[in-house]
Amino acid sequence: MNSRLRLKSGVYFQRGFTLIELLAVIVIVSMTVGIATIGLAASTESAEFHATVSQLKTLDAQARAFSRNLGSLTMQFNPQQQSVEMYVNYNNELLKQITLAKPITIQIVTERQVNSITFDSFGRSVDYDIQITTNTRSITWHVNGLTGYITDGKDQR
């Protein structure tokens, strides 16, 4: 915007922005966009992590309820497919399956070091720990097999 104006005194001046001013604005805007993008990526990963934790806690409660109604069932953690599956033991029917977000891995820690938990017809299982890990954080929580009470562990970032 370079239009020249003449004042009554005969002095000319130009209206508009200089190249330095335009470059300064572009730098400030691009820095703001960069910071916002990094913050958005971090919050997305955190949301996926907390969604997975919530899904697993709900799945444990559902497995206990289903086993009381349907009899014994097994909850399996499949690390290759990044999924958790729940099967009725007497006919091997798939009741429920959830797929985890890709950067999240789950490990079940029991006395026997297996990736499946069996619930009896009263909704009981062995005590087990679940470790959920992403690229930037890890959390382990303990599940009481008799009651299903979940003790949240340390969130390690």
C-alpha positions, 0 to 999 in steps of 0.5 A: 500500500504505497500511495503518496500523500502531500501535506499542506507544507509540501512534504510528501509521505508514504502510507503503508507497511515496510518490508521489515514490518511485513516480515516481522508479522510473518515471523510472529504468525508462523511461530504462533502456528508452530507452537499451537501445532505442537500443543495440539499433537501432544493433547491428541496423544494424551487423549488417546492414552486416557481413552485407552485407559478408560476403555480397559477399565470399562472392559474389565467391569463388563467382563465381570458382569458378562461372566456372572450372566453367561458363565466363564469367559476369557479376556485376551490381549492381542499385541500383534493386532493391537486389540483386546478381545472377550470370549465366552469359554463354552462356545468361544463366541466373541463378545466384544473387541476393542482396537487400541490406538497404534502407538499404545502397547499393553502388557498383562503382568500376572503370576503366570505372565500370560496375555489373557485373563479368565473370569469364573462364573462369579466374575472373579479372576486372578489379580493382575497388573496392566501396563499401558505404554506409549512413546512418551509415557507409561502407566501401570495399574493393579486390578484385584481379581476378587473384587475388580477394584482398580488401584491406579499406579504411577503415571511415568512420563 
